[in-house]
Amino acid sequence: MGHVRNYAIGDVISRYKRMRGFNVLHPMGWDSFGLPAENAAIKHGTHPQKWTLENIAFMRDKQLKRLGLSYDWDREVATCLEEYYRWNQWLFVKMYERGLAYKKRSYVNWCPSCNTVLANEQVEGGLCWRCSAVVTHKELEQWFFKITQYAEELLSYCDKLPGWPERVLTMQRNWIGKSTGVEVDFAVEGTGESLVIFTTRQDTLFGVTFMSIAPEHPMLESLINGKPQADEIRSFCQRVMREDKASRTDEKQEKEGVFTGAFAINPLNNEKVPVWVGNFVLMEYGTGAIMSVPAHDQRDFEFAKKYGLPIRVVIQNPEKNLVADTMKAAYTEDGTMVNSGSFNGLTNSAAKEKIADHVESNRLGKRTVNWRLRDWGISRQRYWGTPIPIVYCDTCGTVPIPLDQLPVKLPMDVEFTGKGLSPLVESKSFRETTCPKCGGAARRETDTMDTFVDSSWYFLRYCSPNEDAAPFDKKAAGYWMSVDQYIGGIEHAVLHLLYARFFTKVIRDLGLFDGDEPFINLLTQGMVIKDGAKMSKSKGNVVDPDFIITKYGADTARLFSLFAAPPERDLDWNDQGVDGAYRFLHRIWAIVYKFSHHIRNVKPAGPESKGDPLYRKTHLTIKKVTEDIDREFHFNTAIAALMEMVNEMYDYTAKGVEKDRLRVLRSALEALTLLISPFAPHFAEELWESLGNTASVALASWPAHDPEAIVATEITIVVQVNGKVRSKLMLPAGTSDKDIETAALADPKVKEHLAGKTPKKVIVVQGKLVSVVV
């Protein structure tokens, strides 16, 4: 039902915009590579392609089409088909030529029992999902995309996306994570090497009492090699690396570490400080090594207290009473520099610039900008993904496949045992090839691409899905792109959206597209909640859309999912709500069919009927529904307005309809059918035909309200006596304050509460309220 809600939101927008006269591209595709299909192949003894294509066919023909979603099926794409993934490879080669695709060593999850690399989602509680062996971390050569080259633009262009929720933009900015500070080289005693640290708090450099490095730090082995505690440190590192990175940096997580036996030299005071491995240090931030200043950093303070490491105050508080031995917590506020050599007496904010100058002028380091963002590792050691178009030749080295020889196809004749290496590694016919440069023997890259690559540019392919000479036609992309309205869950707020933005900028720089950003407006719809939790198979709280559609019809499923909550909010599943949506549609059906044969040959009402209450309600409803759809897609209040209109229609027709009012009724029924059509398209199609129309309701124009018709002819005045509501008056619009006061005091209910007393004061709020004080 989460899918139903997401797709229904997009379909309402699409149908509404078409009826308003826009050209609309409303496509559907299948992000169909990835681990689940490969796991299913292993579990069910079938090929992932067969499994995937059968699931696509079922969802398309048995589910999406039943929901009446107005997709342009001629533009359908599936990322697992070679006519799509060849362009993944084409873009990879173009990026490789520009230095944006490169290979380096990186840590991966390794199962020593299965002898294979595992994706993060295949590691469950530190154990292999297949054999329950303890997962270790291993360095392997991996392919990366250089997204960091676009970090500044990705960050600055967040300010050029006013149609995105601020929450999502904040998440993007935080993920990119720009910070300005200095890099400082701490020489490692006796090695000739240096640990490079990045800090935004150079004012605390004189307070460093130890160093902390990440378990994944590339210098770790050289620091501990030959030391008696080396095996203990390796064991600690393997344990920490299996832990979730978010929990490692959680403030509540216990701080742990081991001493490497190595020492580094603080270049500002030449002090020798011990180098520790800390569970709270990540390679993803800075350089993977940090200077630890326990007097002025709470995490370092807790670590120092736990392991008995020195604490030195270098920023004194205004009271001048900070003493390291008696401190209960780190001091993190501003103050005056102490124990900092020639910088003593300066405010720490002033010292920041002077210490940065000192570092640079003495060649101890440099000012720099650090990014939390890291280059995107795209290597996956599995079969069901886009093969990376690279071969390795003993003579020519690393060689990309020429563009005219793409695609590199996935072999279909491989076995899925779930044991050992990826089927591509085991496939001799795939692995062994010839070098495109020299014709000599070569071996193919057996890694496949991260499936985020597939979904990072698919929106451009929709513009010309049958283009065979390029990933897409530039002219078509120039017409349709950028996407006017993108709809997706908040779970995509960072990675998918960031990668899509990165790819768009790369594609722009390749000269294929003239835009800077892929999505102009973004709507992050809420989840569907049942029994207090997100609907999911793992929680066993799924409501099957097929069951709802079979029992109630697709339009009820759509209407409920759109009415129960605004699209950006979570929707609480409610069986009574589904019944309510079903009954509402029946009420519309009943009144349309009751009068459709009476009005078929009657012309719709015009401005001459503006005094009629139903005519006015009709045009008020047109205005309300139009504004609610345009105003951040408040479909729930738009549907509520339609419910009010239906109630008024029942009141209007309760005693039958006089002949001269049939025109007003026809206008109301037609407007109602048009207004409900984006929400309940099958239903509206039947009603539209019953009203005597021959063309599809989907081809009809959206109704426009008559401004004169919605001008009130009567107004409701609330009358209070001593602050309590005692009556309501219906008076002609434009009645003067004096006449309103007279009518209020003459009202029988008001007289009853006055009990013959003369009011002390009567206050008239024009057109709204009379307040009588006795």
N, C-alpha and C positions, 0 to 999 in steps of 0.2 A: 504493500500500500504506500510505502515511501516512494517507490518508483511511480505509482499512479499519480501521487500528488505532484511530484516534480514535473512529470510530463504534461499533466493537465494544466499546470500553471503556464507552461510554454505554449500550449495549444490555445488557451484562451487569448493570450497576447497575440498570437499569430492570426487567429480568426478575426479578432477585433480590428487589428491593423489592416487586414485585407478589406474588411467592410468599410474602413475609413478611407480606402483608396490607395493604400501603400502597396508597393511591390514587396513581397515577403518571401524570404528564403528560410524555410523551416525544415531542416534536414535531420536525418537519423543515421547513426553509424555504430559500429561495434568495436570497442576497445578490447580486442579478442585474443591477444597474446597474453602469456603470463603463467605464473606458477599453478593456479587452481586447475587449469586444463591439463597441465602435465601431471599433477597429482591424481586427477581423475583418470587419466590414461593408465597410470600405474595401478590404481585401485580397481578399475573395471576391465582392465585388459583390452583397451581400445586405443586407437591412435588419437592424439589430441586434436588433430584437424577434423576428424570425423565427429568427435565429441563436441567440438566448438561449433561447427557448421550446423549440426542437428539442433543444438540449443538456440542458435541464432534463428533458424527457420521456425522453431516452435514459438519463441518469444515474439517474432515479427508477425507471424500469421495467426497465432492462436491468442495472443495477448494484446499487443500494441494496436493491431488493426481493429480488434474488437472494441477497443476503447475509443475508436473514432478519432485518432490523432491525425491531424492534417499534414502529415509529413510528405515531402516530395521524394517518393521512393525511387525515382529515377536517379537521385543523387546519393543513394546508399553506398557507404564504404565499409569495408571490414579490414582492420589493420593486419590480420593474419594472412591475407591474400597477397600474392607476390606483386600484383599490380599496384598495391599500396606500399608494401615494405621495400620495394626496389628504390622508392624515393627517400625512405629513411637512409638507405645505403648511399644514395646519390648525395644527400645532404651531409652525411658523415664524411665522404671523400672531399667535398668542398670545404668542410670545416678543417679536415686534416691538412689540406693544402694551405690554409690560412693560419695554421698553428693553434687552432681552437680545439682540435682533438689530439690527445697525446697519451702516452703510456708511462706509468710510474709504479713503483712498488707501494702496496697498501695492505693494511690488515684486513683479513676476511675471517668469517666463521668457518672452522674446519672440523669435520667429524673424522677422527682417526679410524673408526670402525668401518664406516661406509667409504672412507677414502675419498671424500668429496667436499666441495664448498657448499655451505648452506646459506640461504637467504635469512635475514633477520627473523622473518615470520616462521622459519623452520626450526628456530631455536626456542624450545619451551622450557622455561625454568633452568636455563643453562645446559639443557640436554637436547640431543638430536631427536627430532620428532619421529624418525623412523625406527631407530634402534636403541634410543635412550642412553647412548654413550655420552660421556662428558665432552662438551664442545670446547675446543681450544681456539686460540687466535693464531693465524699464520700469515706471514707476509707473502703476497703474490703480486705479479705484474698485472695491473688493471688499467683499463682505458678510462679516460676522463674527458669531459667537455670543460673548456676554460670559461665558465660562467663568470668568474671573478673579473675578467676583462671588461665586463659590462656592469660591474657592481655600482659604480657611481651613477650611471644612467638609470639603472633599475631603481635606485634609491630616489634620485631627483625627480623621476617621472611619476613617482607616487603622488606628487603634488599636482599632476596634470590629469588625475583620474577622479574628478568630483562625483562621478556617477557610481563610485564604489563605496561600500560601507566603510566608515572610518575604522571600525574594528578590524576589518581585513587589511586595510592599509597599514595600520599599526603593527599587525602581525608580520606583514611583509618587511616593514622598516626594521623591526626587531630582528628578523631572521637575517637580513642583510648586515645589520649591526655595525655601522660605522663608528669608530672611536679614534680620537686623535691623541697621540702621546709620543713616547720615545722608545726606540729599541736600544738596549744597552748590552754590550758584550761582557759576560762574566767568564774569564779564562778558567778552564778546568785544570787544577794543579797537576803538573807532571804529564800532561797529554799533548800539549800544543793545540788543543781544540778549545772552543768556547761554547758556552751555553748562551744563546741569544734570548733575551727576555723582552716582552713588550709591556709597558705600563703607562697608565694615564695618571699615575700618582708618583711622578718623579720627585716630588717634594719629600717622599719618604725613603728615598734611596739609602740615606745614611742609617736607616732603622732596620735594614735587612739583617736577619740573624740566621736564616737558612734558605735554601732553594728547594722548590718542589717541581718535579717533572711528571708528566703523564706516563702511565704504564706503557703506552704505545710509542713513546719518544724514540726516534731513530738512534740516539746516542746511548740508549740504555745499556746495550750489550758491551760497548766499549768502556762504560763506567764501571760495570760490575765484573767484567771478565777477569778471572783469576782470584777474585775475592772469595773468602770462605763462606759468605752468606749469599753467593750468587744464586744457588738453587732455591733458597728460601724466597729471594726477590722474584725470581721467575715464576714461582708458584703463586706468589701474591699477585703478580701482574696478570697472570692467566685468570685468576679468580675475579679480579676487578673488571677485566675486559669483558667478562661474560655478563656483567651487570648492565642494566639499562642506564644509558647515559644521562637521562633526565634525573633519575634517582641519585646518581653519583653527585650531581651538583645541587641537589635539594638541600636547603639550609638545615633541615631536620635530620638528614642522613649523618650517621656517625663518621667522623673524620678518622681515616686510617692511613698509615704509611710505614715504609721501611727505609732505613738508612742505606744508601748505596755503598758507603765506604769512601766515596769521592768527595773532594772539596773544590769549591769555586772561589775565585778572588773577586771581591767587590771593587770595581775599578775606581770608585770615588774615595774610598778610605783604605784600600789594599788589605782589608780584613779577609781572613779565610773563613768561609761559611760552609757547613755541611750540605750535601745534596741528598735530598730524600725523594722517594717516589710516593706521590699522594693519590688517594682514590678520588679526590675531588678535582684533579687537574685533567683537562681534556685536550687532545691535539687540535680539536676544532676551534679553540679560542687562542688567539695570539700565536705563539711559537710552540706551544706545548710545554713551555717551561715558565715558571713564575718566580719572582722574588717574593719572599715571604716576610711580611712586616707585622709581627703579632701585636705590637702596641697599637696599631692603627688599622687593623683588619680583623673582624670578628672570627672569620673562619680560621685565619692563621693563629689568632689568639687561642682558640680552643685546641688547635693542633699542638701548639707550643706547650700549653698547660698539660696536655695528655702525655707528651713525650719528654717533658722537662727541658725544653729548649729555651734559650735566652730571650728576654723581652727588653727592648730598648725604646724609650720615649724619645721621639725627635720632633713632635709637635706638642707644645705645652698649651694647656687650656688657659682661659683668662684668669682663673683663680690661682694659677701657677702651683697647683697642688697634685699634679700627676706624678706618681712614683710607681715604677714598674712592678716592684715586689708586692704592692698593695692593690693593684688594679683588679677590678672584678670583671671588666669587659674592655674591649678595645675602644680607644677614643677616636672617633671618625669625623669629628667636627673640625672647623677651621681653628687656627691658633697661631702661635709664634714658634719659629724654628729654634730648636735647641739640639745639642749634640750633633751638629751638622756643619762643623768646620766654619768656613768663611761665610756661610749662609745664616749663621745664628743671628737672631734678632729680627729677621725679616718675617713678614706674614707668610704663611705657607702658600697663599695664592700668588704672591709676588715671587716667591722662591721657585715656583714651577717654571716660569719663563727663564729665570737666571740659571737654574740647574740644567734646563734643556740647552741653553747657550753653552754652558760649561761642557756638557757631554759632547756637543758637536765640535766646539773649538779644540778640544783635546782628543778628538777622534776616538772617543770611547763608545760612540754609537751615533744615532741620528734621530731627528724628528721623523715621524712616520704616521701614516693612517693605517689602522688595522680594521679588517673586516671579519665579522663573524662568519660570513658566507664563505664556503669552501667550494672548490671545483667539484663538479658533478661526476661522481663515479658511475659509469654506465655499464660496466662489465657484469654479466650474469653468467654463472657457470651452469646453464641449463639449456635445454633444447628448444622449448617453445617460445621463441623470440626472434627478432631480426638478426640474422648472421652478420657479424662485423666484417666488412669487405676488405680484409687485409690478408696478405700472405707473407710468410717469412722465408727468405731465400738466403742460403749461405753465402752467395756471391753479392746479391743486391741489397740484402738487409730487409727492412720492413717496406713492403710495397703495397700501395692501395690498388684495388681492382680498377681498371679503366672504366670510365662511365658507360662506354658502349658495350661493356661485357656484363653489366648489371641486369637482373639481380643475381646475387649469389643465393641459390635456392636452398631451402631446407630439404635434406634428403628424406624421403618418405619411408625408406626401407630400414628403419632403425628399431631396436628393441627397447622397451621400457620395463626394466626390471626393478628399478628403485634401489639398486645396489651399485656401488662403485661409481665411476666417473660419469659425466654427462654423455648421453648417447652420441653427441657429435665427436667427442674425444675418442669414443670406441669405434666410430665409423671410419674405416680405412679409406673408403671411396670418397668420403667428404674431406677427410683430413689431408690426404696426399694429393697434390696438384702440381701444376707447373707455374713457374714465375712469369708474369705478364711482361717483364722487362727482357730477361735473357733466355727464357724458354727452358731453363734448367729445373731440376726437382725443387719443390717448395712444399711447405705445409700451410694449411689454412689456419686462421684464427678460429678457435673453437668456442670462444665466448660469444654470447648473444647480447643484444642491447636491452637495457632497462626498458620496461614497457612505458615508462613516462615519456620516452622518446616518441612513441606512437601518438600519444595524446598531446604532444606539444605543438603540432602544426595542422592537425586534421581539419580544423575550421577553414583553412585556406584551400584544402583539397575539395571541400564541398562546393566551392565556387565553380569548379570544372572537373568533376570526378572522372571523366573519361579522357582527360588530357594525357597524351602518350609521349610528348616530346619534352615535358618538364613536369616538376611536381604539381604545378597548376598553371593556368593561363593568367598572365599578368593583367590583361585587360579585364577579365572577369573578376579577378581579385580586387582590382581598382574600383569596379562598380559596386561590389557587395560589401567588401570589408571597409572599416573594421566592424566587428559584430556589435549591433546596436543594443542587444539585450542578451546577456549571458546569465544562465540560471544554474546554480550548483550548490552543493552542501558546503558548510563551513569547514569540513574536513579537507577540502581542496584549497583552503585559504593561502597556504604557503607553497608547497612543492609544485603541484600541478600548475597553478596560476603563475608562479614565478618562472617555471620552465617554459611555459607558453609565451610569456613576455620576453624571455631570453631568446627563444627561437625566432620570434617575430623580428627582433632587432638584428639577429644574424641574417635572416632571410632578406631583410631590408638592405643590409650592407652587401649582400650578394647581388643586389640590383633586381631582385625578383618582385619586390613589393615596395610601395612608397610610404606605407604607414609606419608609425612608431610603436603603437600599442595594439594588441589584438581585440580587447573588449572595452567598449565605451561605458556601458552600464552593467553592473553586476548585482544580481539578487541572490542572496544566500538563504535558501528556504530552510525552515526548521525541520526537525525530525518528526516521524510519527511515533507516538509513545503509547504503549499498552501495558497495563499492570505496573506502571511506574518506571518502565525501562524502554529503551529504544527497541522497536520491532526488529528482531533478528532471529535467524534459524537457531543460533547457538543458545538463545534464551527461551526458545520454544513458545514465543508469544506472537508468532506471525499470523496475520489474517490474510488468507489467500485471495488475491483479487479475482481469480477465476470463480470462486464460490460466490463472492459478492455480485459479480457480473451475471452469473447464471441465475441467482435468486432475485436480484433487484433490477438488473440491467446496467449497462456501462454508464449511462447518464447519472444514475443515482450514486455510483461510486465516485464519479467525477465531482458531482455537486457537493456531496458530503465533504470530500477532501478539500474543496475550495471554500466551503462555508464555515467549517468548524473553527478556523483560526486564520488570522492574517498570514500571508505566505512566509514571512520571515520568522514567525513564532513556531514553537513546537506544537503539534496537534495531538491532543489526547483522544485516542480511539474510543468511540462510544457507540454501542450497538443501537441505543435509542436514537442517537443522532442520525444514523443511517436510515432507520425507519421514518424519522421526521422528514428527511430529504425525499424519500420515496413518496410519502403522503403529499408533500408539497407539489411534486410533479403531477400526481393524480388530480389534485385540485385544479391545476392549470388545464390538464387534459379534459377534465369534465366540463369546465365552463366553455372552453373553445368548441368542443363537439356539441355542446348543448345549443350554441347559437350560430355555428358556422354555416348551416344551411339557410339561416335567416339573413345573413349579411353578404353572401357571395355576390349578389348583384347590386350591392349598395356601395356608393362611393365613400371613401374615408372622409372624416370631418375636416373642416378647415378652420381658419381664424374666426369665422362667424360663430363658432361654438366655444369661444374662450370663456364664456360665463358658466359653462357646464362643469360641475365638480369633477367628473371622471376625466373630462378633457384636460382640466388643470392638473389632476393627479398624474395622468399619463405623461405630460410634459415635464412635471417635476421629477418623475421617475427617470425619464430619459436623461435629464440633466444630472441627476444624482449618480446613476450607474456609470455614465460617461466620465464624470469627474473622479469617481472612486477607482475606476480602472486606470485612468491616467495618473491618479495620485498614488503612486507606489503600490499599485495593484491590490487595492483593498477590496478583494473579491467578496469577502464575507459581508461587508456593509452594503455592497452592490446587490448581493442576493437578498439581504434583509429588506432592501428597498423594493425589490420585486415581490417579496412576500406581502409587504404593506399594500402594494398596488393590487395584488390578487384579492386581498381582504376587501378592499374598497369596491372592486368589481363585483364581488358576491353581494355586497350591500346594495350596489347600484341596480343589480338585476334581480333582487330578491322577490319583487312583486311583478316581474316581467319587464319588458322594455317597450316603451311606446315607439311607434314607427319613426317619428322624427328624431329619436335618440339612437337609432341603429347605426347611424354614421359614426357617432362618437364611440359606440361599442366596437365597431369595426376597427377604428383607429387604435383603440386601446388594445384589442386582441392582436393586431398586427405588430404594434410596438412591443408588446410583451413577448411575442414569439421571436422577434429580432433580438431583443435584449437578452433573452435566455439562451439564444443559439450558441454563443461561444462556450457556455458552461455545459449545455446538454444538447449537443448537435443532432443526434439521431432523433430525439424527441421533437426538437424544433423543426426538423425536416418534415416530419409527418404532419405537424400542426400547420406549417406553412402551405403544404399542399391542400389540406382540408379547407383552408381559407380561400382557395381558388387560384393560387399561384402555380405557375408551371415550371419556372426556373428554380434552381436550388436556392435555399435560404442562404447558403454560404456565398452566393454570388450577389446577394442583395446588398444595398447600401445601409450603413448604420444610420438610424434615425437621428434627426436633429430636433432639439426642443425649440418651441416657439416662445421667445422671451416675454411676449405680451400675455401669453396664456398662463404664465406662472405668477403674474402679479396678483396678489391676494385681493379678493373682493370682500372677504370677511376676515375679521381677526378675532382671536380668542383673548379675552381679558380675564386675568385671575384677580379675584377680590379677596383681600384679607381684612379681618377684623381683629385688632390687637395682635397682629403677627400670625394668626392662624387662617388658613384658607377656608373660606365659608361658601364661595360660589364661583362660577365661571360664566362669563357673558359672551355671546356671539354678536358682534356689532359690525356694521359696514366699515371697510377700510377707509381711513381718513376722518373718522369721527373725531370731533374736537375734544380737548381735555374736559371742558365744561360739560359737554353732553355725556361723556364717559362717566364723569362724577355723578351726574343726575341719574343715569341708568343704574349705576352701582347702588346708590342710596335707595332707589326704588325697588331693587330686587327683593322678593319676599324672604329669601334666606338671610340676606343681610339685615333686613328689618327685624327679623326674629332675634338676631344676636345683638341688635342695638337696643331692643326692649324699650323703645320710646325715648332713649337718651339722645341728646344732641352730640354729635361727634366733636371732639376737641380739635381734630386735624384730619384732613383728607389729602393724601398725596397721590398724584396720578403720574405714573411712568408711561409715557406715550406708547400706545400700541401693545402694552404688556401687562400692566399691573395697576390696581387701585389698593392703597393701604389706608384703612380707616382706623383712627385711634379714638377710643372712647374713654 
